[in-house]
């Protein structure tokens, strides 16, 4: 499945301003002799993995692209293809070789079948005057990685991607969105902090993967567990203070491509705030949130964000920072939580616009509109309660195939399942405010 990733180097999750989008396909790349860089006059537009030489600099010391961030700083991006199979043979899929052209479009770099790319970000010896084409020190920035097309899966058939930050001092990955292109309404990526590869024997929901984004990790992998075939998944995430990272990909067939773009923005500096406490408690039909922060040297405000799936978050309130000495206590009462599981996180915004996130916390609210299914196991009919006379009901087979879909037309409904084959199914109820799922057995 053709797909691509966008990598934006920017300040945490702040939108880049006057940033440069690097054209990997057409830009002339440089090679290094010691610290001296020389333009080759070549671009990747005519490069092909099938006919490339093992001595090509892309496989050895790397190729370098010149870039400037929005401040005008002179940067160099070193790119190396260090493996066709990011996990090695007999782990996950066995990728024999990266194939074909790495650039399917301008601003895109990748390959077919599988690959592992290594990136390093350097400054020029002269950072913000005339470029000298001499490599200086590593230069940490923020990066945002965004899938531009889709991540495909159909039970045992998975596409697998990984992103691993290699330098110390980087801030962990934060998930920004899972439905941002408008092309994948059923997007449901799953993540693992163990970089666990998958293969055809891994099934529909591979062990070690969860749709709850792992907070605090600088290395993770992702697949799609979208239950509605042939829909696919997408996601966007950010990290800061990155000067060295690797990006890997595996596919189980020769017809799968992945590529990405890279854009430069603001040099990232981690906020000094120290979050000492963040917790949630149920109060009748509301949820009380409390947090405690210290070292608020430059903090402007907090956005409290809520999600019903632990992946896509929306801001529900803004609280101004106290910016006083010692430990500062904050609280917020969420009077409109969703029934069932609620996920919360804090978006911490500094006075200069820099943004970081807290860990994600989870709490369950049991209300009158909790989806219930009876009987289970069932033979001819299933009865549903806790609906809202809106939204959609889907029955999905264990291999991910959509079997039946109908609108929710009442608060309680009786659904005929007599024609279903025996086996395990997932009933999914989806409305604007809720996404709930219940497994049931047809006998």
C-alpha positions as CSV (number, residue, x, y, z in Angstrom):
1,X,0.0,0.0,0.0
2,X,1.5,3.3,-1.0
3,X,1.8,5.7,1.9
4,X,4.0,8.5,3.2
5,X,5.1,10.2,6.3
6,X,5.7,13.9,6.8
7,X,8.5,14.8,9.2
8,X,8.3,18.5,10.3
9,X,11.2,19.8,12.4
10,X,9.5,22.4,14.5
11,X,9.0,23.5,18.1
12,X,7.2,20.6,19.9
13,X,3.7,20.7,18.4
14,X,3.7,24.4,17.5
15,X,3.0,25.0,13.8
16,X,6.2,26.0,12.0
17,X,6.6,29.6,10.8
18,X,8.4,30.3,7.6
19,X,10.0,26.9,7.8
20,X,11.7,25.2,4.8
21,X,10.3,22.1,3.2
22,X,13.2,20.0,1.9
23,X,12.8,18.6,-1.6
24,X,14.6,15.3,-1.3
25,X,13.7,14.3,-4.8
26,X,15.2,17.3,-6.6
27,X,17.6,19.0,-4.2
28,X,21.3,18.6,-4.9
29,X,23.0,16.6,-2.1
30,X,26.5,16.9,-0.7
31,X,29.1,14.4,0.4
32,X,31.7,14.8,3.2
33,X,35.4,14.4,3.3
34,X,36.2,14.8,7.0
35,X,34.1,17.9,8.0
36,X,34.2,19.5,4.5
37,X,31.1,19.2,2.4
38,X,31.1,19.2,-1.4
39,X,28.1,19.5,-3.7
40,X,27.8,16.4,-6.0
41,X,25.5,17.9,-8.6
42,X,23.3,14.9,-8.1
43,X,19.8,14.5,-6.7
44,X,17.8,11.4,-5.7
45,X,15.4,11.9,-8.6
46,X,17.3,9.3,-10.7
47,X,18.4,7.0,-7.8
48,X,17.1,3.5,-7.8
49,X,17.8,0.9,-5.1
50,X,17.6,-1.9,-7.7
51,X,20.6,-0.7,-9.6
52,X,22.5,1.2,-7.0
53,X,26.1,0.3,-6.0
54,X,27.0,-0.8,-2.5
55,X,29.7,1.9,-2.5
56,X,27.1,4.7,-3.0
57,X,27.5,7.3,-0.2
58,X,23.9,6.8,0.8
59,X,24.9,3.3,2.2
60,X,28.2,4.5,3.7
61,X,29.1,7.9,5.1
62,X,25.8,9.4,4.1
63,X,24.6,12.2,1.9
64,X,23.9,15.8,3.2
65,X,21.2,18.2,2.4
66,X,21.5,21.9,3.2
67,X,18.6,23.6,5.1
68,X,17.8,26.7,7.0
69,X,15.3,26.9,9.9
70,X,13.0,29.8,10.2
71,X,15.6,31.8,12.1
72,X,17.9,31.5,9.2
73,X,20.3,29.1,11.0
74,X,22.5,27.1,8.6
75,X,21.8,23.4,9.1
76,X,22.9,20.1,7.4
77,X,20.7,17.0,7.4
78,X,22.8,13.8,7.1
79,X,20.8,10.8,5.7
80,X,22.0,7.2,5.6
81,X,20.2,4.1,4.5
82,X,21.6,1.6,7.0
83,X,19.4,-1.5,6.5
84,X,16.7,-2.9,4.2
85,X,15.2,-4.9,7.1
86,X,15.1,-2.7,10.3
87,X,14.7,-5.7,12.6
88,X,17.0,-8.2,10.8
89,X,16.0,-11.5,9.2
90,X,13.6,-13.9,10.9
91,X,12.2,-11.0,13.1
92,X,8.8,-9.7,11.8
93,X,8.9,-9.7,8.0
94,X,12.0,-10.8,6.2
95,X,12.8,-7.9,3.9
96,X,15.3,-9.0,1.2
97,X,16.1,-5.5,-0.1
98,X,14.8,-2.0,-0.4
99,X,13.5,-1.6,-3.9
100,X,12.9,1.0,-6.6
101,X,13.1,4.8,-6.4
102,X,13.1,6.3,-2.9
103,X,11.2,9.4,-3.9
104,X,7.7,8.9,-5.3
105,X,7.2,12.7,-5.2
106,X,9.0,15.9,-4.3
107,X,9.6,16.3,-0.6
108,X,9.3,12.5,-0.1
109,X,12.0,10.0,0.8
110,X,11.4,6.3,1.5
111,X,11.4,3.0,-0.4
112,X,9.6,-0.1,-1.2
113,X,9.4,-3.3,0.9
114,X,11.4,-2.0,3.9
115,X,14.2,0.2,5.1
116,X,16.0,1.8,8.0
117,X,17.1,5.4,7.6
118,X,19.4,7.2,10.0
119,X,19.2,11.0,10.4
120,X,21.6,13.4,12.0
121,X,21.0,17.2,12.2
122,X,24.1,19.4,12.3
123,X,24.8,23.1,12.2
124,X,27.2,24.7,9.8
125,X,30.4,26.0,11.4
126,X,29.0,29.4,10.7
127,X,25.4,29.1,12.1
128,X,23.7,32.3,11.0
129,X,25.9,34.1,8.4
130,X,27.3,32.9,5.1
131,X,27.4,29.1,4.9
132,X,30.9,27.6,4.9
133,X,30.0,24.0,3.9
134,X,31.9,22.8,7.0
135,X,30.1,20.6,9.5
136,X,29.7,22.0,13.0
137,X,28.2,20.3,16.1
138,X,24.9,18.4,16.2
139,X,22.0,20.8,16.4
140,X,18.9,19.7,18.3
141,X,15.5,20.7,17.0
142,X,11.8,19.6,17.3
143,X,10.4,17.2,14.9
144,X,6.8,16.3,13.9
145,X,6.1,13.0,12.1
146,X,2.9,12.7,10.1
147,X,1.6,10.0,7.9
148,X,0.3,11.6,4.7
149,X,-1.5,8.7,3.1
150,X,-2.3,5.6,5.2
151,X,-1.0,2.7,7.3
152,X,-2.6,-0.5,6.0
153,X,-3.5,-3.7,7.8
154,X,-5.9,-6.6,7.3
155,X,-5.5,-8.8,10.3
156,X,-2.3,-10.7,9.7
157,X,-1.3,-8.4,6.9
158,X,0.4,-5.4,8.5
159,X,2.6,-2.5,7.6
160,X,4.9,-1.6,10.4
161,X,6.8,1.6,11.1
162,X,9.2,2.7,13.9
163,X,10.6,6.0,15.1
164,X,13.5,5.9,17.5
165,X,15.3,9.0,18.9
166,X,19.0,8.2,19.6
167,X,20.4,11.3,21.3
168,X,20.1,12.0,25.0
169,X,18.2,15.0,26.3
170,X,15.3,14.7,23.8
171,X,11.7,15.1,25.0
172,X,9.5,12.0,24.4
173,X,7.0,11.6,21.6
174,X,3.6,13.2,22.0
175,X,0.6,12.2,19.9
176,X,-0.9,15.1,18.0
177,X,-3.7,13.5,15.9
178,X,-5.0,10.3,14.4
179,X,-7.5,11.8,11.9
180,X,-6.1,14.9,10.3
181,X,-6.2,14.3,6.5
182,X,-10.0,13.6,6.3
183,X,-9.3,10.5,4.2
184,X,-9.3,7.9,6.9
185,X,-12.4,8.4,9.1
186,X,-12.0,5.0,10.8
187,X,-8.3,5.6,11.5
188,X,-7.2,3.5,14.5
189,X,-3.4,3.2,14.9
190,X,-1.9,1.0,17.6
191,X,1.5,1.6,19.2
192,X,4.2,-0.3,21.1
193,X,7.1,1.1,23.1
194,X,9.0,-2.1,22.6
195,X,9.6,-1.7,18.9
196,X,7.9,-5.1,18.5
197,X,7.7,-6.2,14.9
198,X,4.8,-8.1,13.5
199,X,4.2,-10.6,10.7
200,X,1.4,-12.7,9.1
201,X,1.1,-14.8,12.2
202,X,0.5,-11.9,14.6
203,X,-3.3,-11.7,13.9
204,X,-5.7,-8.8,14.0
205,X,-4.5,-7.4,17.3
206,X,-0.9,-8.2,17.8
207,X,0.4,-8.6,21.4
208,X,2.2,-5.6,22.8
209,X,0.2,-3.1,20.7
210,X,-2.4,-0.8,22.1
211,X,-4.5,2.2,20.8
212,X,-3.5,4.1,23.9
213,X,-0.4,6.1,23.0
214,X,2.6,5.3,25.2
215,X,3.7,8.5,27.0
216,X,7.2,9.2,28.0
217,X,8.9,7.1,25.2
218,X,11.5,8.3,22.7
219,X,11.2,5.1,20.7
220,X,8.0,3.4,19.5
221,X,6.5,1.5,16.6
222,X,3.0,1.6,15.1
223,X,0.6,-0.5,13.0
224,X,-3.0,-0.1,12.0
225,X,-5.8,-2.0,13.8
226,X,-8.6,-0.3,12.0
227,X,-11.6,-2.6,12.3
228,X,-13.3,-1.5,9.1
229,X,-11.7,-3.1,6.0
230,X,-10.3,-1.7,3.7
231,X,-10.0,1.5,5.7
232,X,-6.5,2.5,7.0
233,X,-4.9,4.5,9.8
234,X,-2.9,7.7,10.1
235,X,-1.2,9.5,12.9
236,X,0.9,12.6,13.7
237,X,3.3,12.9,16.6
238,X,6.0,15.3,17.8
239,X,9.2,15.3,19.9
240,X,11.7,17.9,20.8
241,X,15.5,18.5,21.2
242,X,16.2,15.8,18.5
243,X,19.5,15.7,16.7
244,X,19.7,12.0,15.9
245,X,16.8,9.6,15.0
246,X,16.0,6.5,13.0
247,X,13.0,5.7,11.0
248,X,12.2,2.1,10.0
249,X,9.6,0.3,7.9
250,X,8.6,-3.2,7.0
251,X,5.9,-4.5,4.5
252,X,4.9,-8.0,3.7
253,X,4.7,-7.5,-0.1
254,X,6.6,-5.8,-2.9
255,X,3.7,-3.5,-3.7
256,X,4.1,-1.4,-0.5
257,X,5.8,1.9,-0.4
258,X,6.5,4.4,2.4
259,X,8.0,7.9,2.1
260,X,8.2,11.1,4.2
261,X,9.0,14.8,4.0
262,X,11.0,16.8,6.4
263,X,10.6,20.5,7.3
264,X,12.6,22.6,9.6
265,X,11.3,25.1,12.2
266,X,12.3,26.3,15.6
267,X,15.1,25.1,17.8
268,X,13.4,23.3,20.7
269,X,14.1,24.0,24.4
270,X,12.3,21.9,27.0
271,X,10.1,23.8,29.4
272,X,11.5,24.0,33.0
273,X,8.1,23.3,34.6
274,X,8.0,20.2,36.9
275,X,4.6,18.5,37.1
276,X,4.4,16.8,40.5
277,X,0.9,15.5,40.4
278,X,-1.9,14.9,37.9
279,X,-5.0,12.9,39.0
280,X,-8.7,12.5,38.3
281,X,-11.7,11.5,40.5
282,X,-15.4,10.9,39.8
283,X,-17.8,13.3,41.5
284,X,-21.4,12.2,40.8
285,X,-21.7,12.6,37.0
286,X,-18.6,14.9,36.8
287,X,-14.9,14.3,36.9
288,X,-12.6,16.4,39.1
289,X,-9.1,17.0,37.9
290,X,-6.2,18.1,40.1
291,X,-2.6,18.8,39.4
292,X,0.4,20.3,41.1
293,X,3.3,22.1,39.4
294,X,6.6,23.5,40.6
295,X,9.3,25.6,38.9
296,X,6.9,27.7,36.9
297,X,9.5,30.1,35.6
298,X,8.1,30.7,32.2
299,X,4.7,29.0,32.1
300,X,1.7,30.8,30.6
301,X,-1.2,28.5,30.9
302,X,-2.5,24.9,30.7
303,X,-5.0,23.4,28.3
304,X,-6.9,20.5,29.8
305,X,-7.5,17.9,27.0
306,X,-9.9,15.0,26.9
307,X,-10.2,11.9,24.7
308,X,-12.5,8.9,24.6
309,X,-10.0,6.6,23.0
310,X,-6.6,7.8,24.4
311,X,-5.5,8.9,20.9
312,X,-7.4,11.9,19.7
313,X,-7.5,14.7,22.3
314,X,-9.6,17.9,22.3
315,X,-9.1,20.9,24.6
316,X,-12.0,21.4,27.1
317,X,-10.6,24.3,29.2
318,X,-7.8,26.7,29.7
319,X,-6.3,27.5,33.2
320,X,-3.8,30.3,33.6
321,X,-0.5,29.5,35.4
322,X,0.2,31.1,38.7
323,X,3.9,31.5,38.1
324,X,4.7,31.9,41.8
325,X,7.4,30.2,43.9
326,X,7.0,26.8,45.5
327,X,4.3,24.2,44.5
328,X,1.2,25.5,42.9
329,X,-2.1,23.6,43.0
330,X,-4.7,23.6,40.3
331,X,-8.2,22.0,39.8
332,X,-10.9,21.7,37.2
333,X,-14.3,20.1,37.2
334,X,-15.3,18.5,33.9
335,X,-19.1,18.7,33.9
336,X,-19.4,17.0,30.5
337,X,-17.4,13.8,30.5
338,X,-18.4,10.9,28.3
339,X,-19.9,7.8,29.7
340,X,-17.4,5.0,30.0
341,X,-13.6,5.6,29.8
342,X,-12.2,9.2,29.7
343,X,-8.6,10.0,29.0
344,X,-7.0,13.3,30.1
345,X,-3.7,15.1,29.6
346,X,-2.4,18.6,30.1
347,X,-0.9,20.7,27.4
348,X,1.6,23.0,29.1
349,X,2.3,26.3,27.2
350,X,5.2,28.6,28.0
351,X,5.1,32.4,27.5
352,X,7.2,32.1,24.4
353,X,4.8,29.6,22.8
354,X,6.7,26.4,23.6
355,X,4.5,23.4,24.3
356,X,4.9,20.1,26.2
357,X,2.4,17.5,27.4
358,X,1.8,15.6,30.7
359,X,1.3,11.9,31.0
360,X,-2.1,10.5,30.0
361,X,-4.4,9.5,32.8
362,X,-7.6,7.3,32.5
363,X,-10.8,7.2,34.5
364,X,-14.1,5.4,34.0
365,X,-17.5,7.1,34.5
366,X,-20.5,4.8,34.8
367,X,-23.6,6.6,33.7
368,X,-27.1,5.8,32.5
369,X,-26.1,5.6,28.9
370,X,-23.5,2.8,29.1
371,X,-23.7,0.4,26.2
372,X,-25.0,-3.0,27.2
373,X,-25.5,-6.2,25.2
374,X,-27.6,-9.3,26.1
375,X,-27.5,-12.3,25.9
376,X,-23.9,-13.1,25.4
377,X,-23.3,-15.8,24.0
378,X,-26.3,-15.4,21.7
379,X,-28.0,-17.5,19.0
380,X,-30.7,-15.5,17.1
381,X,-30.9,-12.0,18.6
382,X,-28.9,-9.6,20.7
383,X,-30.5,-6.8,22.7
384,X,-28.8,-3.4,23.0
385,X,-29.4,-0.7,25.6
386,X,-27.7,2.5,26.4
387,X,-27.9,3.9,22.9
388,X,-28.7,7.6,22.2
389,X,-31.1,7.4,19.2
390,X,-28.2,8.5,17.0
391,X,-24.9,7.2,15.6
392,X,-24.1,3.9,13.9
393,X,-24.0,0.3,15.0
394,X,-21.5,-2.1,13.3
395,X,-20.9,-5.8,13.7
396,X,-17.3,-6.7,12.8
397,X,-15.9,-10.2,12.4
398,X,-12.8,-11.4,14.2
399,X,-10.6,-10.9,11.1
400,X,-11.7,-7.3,10.9
401,X,-14.4,-7.6,8.1
402,X,-17.5,-5.4,8.5
403,X,-20.4,-7.8,8.5
404,X,-23.4,-5.5,9.3
405,X,-24.0,-1.8,9.7
406,X,-27.2,0.0,10.7
407,X,-28.3,3.3,12.3
408,X,-29.1,3.6,16.0
409,X,-32.8,4.5,15.9
410,X,-33.7,4.2,19.5
411,X,-32.2,4.0,23.0
412,X,-32.7,0.2,23.0
413,X,-32.7,-2.1,19.9
414,X,-33.1,-5.8,19.1
415,X,-30.7,-7.0,16.3
416,X,-31.2,-10.2,14.3
417,X,-27.9,-12.2,14.2
418,X,-29.4,-15.5,13.1
419,X,-27.6,-15.4,9.7
420,X,-24.2,-14.9,11.2
421,X,-21.7,-17.8,11.3
422,X,-20.7,-19.1,14.7
423,X,-17.7,-17.3,16.1
424,X,-16.5,-14.2,18.0
425,X,-17.7,-10.7,16.8
426,X,-17.1,-7.1,17.8
427,X,-20.2,-4.9,18.2
428,X,-19.2,-1.2,17.8
429,X,-21.4,1.8,18.6
430,X,-20.1,5.1,17.3
431,X,-21.7,8.5,17.8
432,X,-20.3,12.0,17.9
433,X,-19.6,11.8,21.6
434,X,-19.0,8.0,22.1
435,X,-17.1,5.1,20.7
436,X,-17.9,1.9,22.6
437,X,-17.2,-1.8,21.7
438,X,-18.4,-5.1,23.1
439,X,-17.3,-8.5,22.0
440,X,-19.9,-11.2,21.8
441,X,-20.1,-14.9,20.8
442,X,-22.5,-16.2,18.2
443,X,-23.4,-19.9,18.9
